[in-house]
Amino acid sequence: MNKTDYFQRLSQYNQWVNEKIYLVCESIPNAVRREDKGAFFHSIHGTLDHILLADKLWLSRFQNYTFEIKSLGQELIAEFDLLWQ
């Protein structure tokens, strides 16, 4: 498998697993998704938002553009439906 195929496969896996995670999280009430669970990014929503932030940061590096952030814990998107999109 060449490098391009490998990274395309990783991207497909990332999309697949994100869909699975969001389908499960959709069934969790918003208040519960927002509860501080003592995790690194506090809540389920905070963790999902951090995953998006990290994905955007890595993509900016791969595509050679600047994606500026204040911190790894900053919230990008407050609404779950928008976060899923």
Phi and psi restraints in degrees (value plus and minus 20) as a CYANA .aco file:
   2 ASN   PHI    -100.7   -60.7
   2 ASN   PSI     150.2   190.2
   3 LYS   PHI     -81.8   -41.8
   3 LYS   PSI     -59.7   -19.7
   4 THR   PHI     -81.6   -41.6
   4 THR   PSI     -66.7   -26.7
   5 ASP   PHI     -81.0   -41.0
   5 ASP   PSI     -60.8   -20.8
   6 TYR   PHI     -81.5   -41.5
   6 TYR   PSI     -68.8   -28.8
   7 PHE   PHI     -90.4   -50.4
   7 PHE   PSI     -51.1   -11.1
   8 GLN   PHI     -85.9   -45.9
   8 GLN   PSI     -60.3   -20.3
   9 ARG   PHI     -83.5   -43.5
   9 ARG   PSI     -62.0   -22.0
  10 LEU   PHI     -82.4   -42.4
  10 LEU   PSI     -60.4   -20.4
  11 SER   PHI     -84.1   -44.1
  11 SER   PSI     -61.9   -21.9
  12 GLN   PHI     -84.0   -44.0
  12 GLN   PSI     -61.1   -21.1
  13 TYR   PHI     -83.6   -43.6
  13 TYR   PSI     -63.9   -23.9
  14 ASN   PHI     -78.3   -38.3
  14 ASN   PSI     -64.3   -24.3
  15 GLN   PHI     -84.5   -44.5
  15 GLN   PSI     -63.4   -23.4
  16 TRP   PHI     -82.7   -42.7
  16 TRP   PSI     -67.9   -27.9
  17 VAL   PHI     -89.6   -49.6
  17 VAL   PSI     -56.1   -16.1
  18 ASN   PHI     -80.5   -40.5
  18 ASN   PSI     -62.6   -22.6
  19 GLU   PHI     -80.2   -40.2
  19 GLU   PSI     -64.1   -24.1
  20 LYS   PHI     -82.2   -42.2
  20 LYS   PSI     -65.4   -25.4
  21 ILE   PHI     -83.2   -43.2
  21 ILE   PSI     -66.2   -26.2
  22 TYR   PHI     -88.0   -48.0
  22 TYR   PSI     -53.3   -13.3
  23 LEU   PHI     -82.7   -42.7
  23 LEU   PSI     -60.2   -20.2
  24 VAL   PHI     -88.7   -48.7
  24 VAL   PSI     -65.3   -25.3
  25 CYS   PHI     -87.5   -47.5
  25 CYS   PSI     -45.4    -5.4
  26 GLU   PHI     -80.9   -40.9
  26 GLU   PSI     -52.1   -12.1
  27 SER   PHI    -100.0   -60.0
  27 SER   PSI     -28.0    12.0
  28 ILE   PHI    -109.6   -69.6
  28 ILE   PSI     109.7   149.7
  29 PRO   PHI     -76.5   -36.5
  29 PRO   PSI     124.6   164.6
  30 ASN   PHI     -75.4   -35.4
  30 ASN   PSI     -60.9   -20.9
  31 ALA   PHI     -80.2   -40.2
  31 ALA   PSI     -58.3   -18.3
  32 VAL   PHI     -92.0   -52.0
  32 VAL   PSI     -60.4   -20.4
  33 ARG   PHI     -81.0   -41.0
  33 ARG   PSI     -46.9    -6.9
  34 ARG   PHI    -112.9   -72.9
  34 ARG   PSI     -29.7    10.3
  35 GLU   PHI     -84.7   -44.7
  35 GLU   PSI     120.1   160.1
  36 ASP   PHI     -92.0   -52.0
  36 ASP   PSI      95.5   135.5
  37 LYS   PHI    -120.8   -80.8
  37 LYS   PSI     -15.3    24.7
  38 GLY   PHI      59.7    99.7
  38 GLY   PSI      -6.8    33.2
  39 ALA   PHI    -103.8   -63.8
  39 ALA   PSI     152.8   192.8
  40 PHE   PHI     -74.1   -34.1
  40 PHE   PSI     -61.3   -21.3
  41 PHE   PHI    -130.6   -90.6
  41 PHE   PSI       8.0    48.0
  42 HIS   PHI      50.9    90.9
  42 HIS   PSI     -86.5   -46.5
  43 SER   PHI    -138.5   -98.5
  43 SER   PSI     153.6   193.6
  44 ILE   PHI     -81.0   -41.0
  44 ILE   PSI     -66.1   -26.1
  45 HIS   PHI     -80.1   -40.1
  45 HIS   PSI     -64.7   -24.7
  46 GLY   PHI     -79.6   -39.6
  46 GLY   PSI     -58.4   -18.4
  47 THR   PHI     -88.4   -48.4
  47 THR   PSI     -64.0   -24.0
  48 LEU   PHI     -81.8   -41.8
  48 LEU   PSI     -62.3   -22.3
  49 ASP   PHI     -84.2   -44.2
  49 ASP   PSI     -59.5   -19.5
  50 HIS   PHI     -84.2   -44.2
  50 HIS   PSI     -58.6   -18.6
  51 ILE   PHI     -80.4   -40.4
  51 ILE   PSI     -62.9   -22.9
  52 LEU   PHI     -81.9   -41.9
  52 LEU   PSI     -65.7   -25.7
  53 LEU   PHI     -77.5   -37.5
  53 LEU   PSI     -66.6   -26.6
  54 ALA   PHI     -84.6   -44.6
  54 ALA   PSI     -61.2   -21.2
  55 ASP   PHI     -80.3   -40.3
  55 ASP   PSI     -64.9   -24.9
  56 LYS   PHI     -85.9   -45.9
  56 LYS   PSI     -57.4   -17.4
  57 LEU   PHI     -85.0   -45.0
  57 LEU   PSI     -67.0   -27.0
  58 TRP   PHI     -85.1   -45.1
  58 TRP   PSI     -61.4   -21.4
  59 LEU   PHI     -81.2   -41.2
  59 LEU   PSI     -58.9   -18.9
  60 SER   PHI     -82.9   -42.9
  60 SER   PSI     -55.4   -15.4
  61 ARG   PHI     -89.8   -49.8
  61 ARG   PSI     -62.5   -22.5
  62 PHE   PHI     -85.3   -45.3
  62 PHE   PSI     -56.3   -16.3
  63 GLN   PHI    -117.4   -77.4
  63 GLN   PSI     -15.0    25.0
  64 ASN   PHI      39.2    79.2
  64 ASN   PSI      31.5    71.5
  65 TYR   PHI    -155.6  -115.6
  65 TYR   PSI     144.1   184.1
  66 THR   PHI    -112.4   -72.4
  66 THR   PSI     104.6   144.6
  67 PHE   PHI    -137.9   -97.9
  67 PHE   PSI      81.0   121.0
  68 GLU   PHI    -105.9   -65.9
  68 GLU   PSI     116.8   156.8
  69 ILE   PHI    -149.0  -109.0
  69 ILE   PSI     136.9   176.9
  70 LYS   PHI    -105.9   -65.9
  70 LYS   PSI     -60.6   -20.6
  71 SER   PHI    -180.5  -140.5
  71 SER   PSI     143.6   183.6
  72 LEU   PHI     -90.4   -50.4
  72 LEU   PSI     -34.3     5.7
  73 GLY   PHI    -120.1   -80.1
  73 GLY   PSI     -16.5    23.5
  74 GLN   PHI     -89.1   -49.1
  74 GLN   PSI     128.9   168.9
  75 GLU   PHI    -110.4   -70.4
  75 GLU   PSI     107.1   147.1
  76 LEU   PHI    -108.3   -68.3
  76 LEU   PSI     -64.5   -24.5
  77 ILE   PHI    -156.0  -116.0
  77 ILE   PSI     103.6   143.6
  78 ALA   PHI    -104.8   -64.8
  78 ALA   PSI     -49.2    -9.2
  79 GLU   PHI    -111.6   -71.6
  79 GLU   PSI     109.6   149.6
  80 PHE   PHI     -78.9   -38.9
  80 PHE   PSI     -65.3   -25.3
  81 ASP   PHI     -80.4   -40.4
  81 ASP   PSI     -60.0   -20.0
  82 LEU   PHI     -90.1   -50.1
  82 LEU   PSI     -57.0   -17.0
  83 LEU   PHI     -82.0   -42.0
  83 LEU   PSI     -61.2   -21.2
  84 TRP   PHI     -84.3   -44.3
  84 TRP   PSI     -57.7   -17.7
